Amino acid sequence: MYLSVQLSCYPLADDYKPPIWALIDRLQQTQLEVYPGRMSTEIFGEYDEVMQVLSDTMKWSFETYGKAVFVAKMMEGDRRPK
């Protein structure tokens, strides 16, 4: 099953940009399709892989940068439209 995710990260810190950039960089090192945007990042891939990457990445973010709020919208669906 293919999964589409719209992910937003809101670090609870004054200097919030570096954790967001690091998160995007980490996502882009995976085999998933990753499209950063101004307010969220779109992620596409096989369900199990996407869920594992999200779990690993959020855990890494909490351990590395501390508290943050993640908002994810998920939909079973096709690859990103061209």
Summary of the structure (lengths in Angstrom):
residues: 82
radius of gyration: 12.3
end to end distance: 19.9
largest distance: 38.6
contacts: 219
relative contact order: 0.33
helix: 38%
strand: 35%
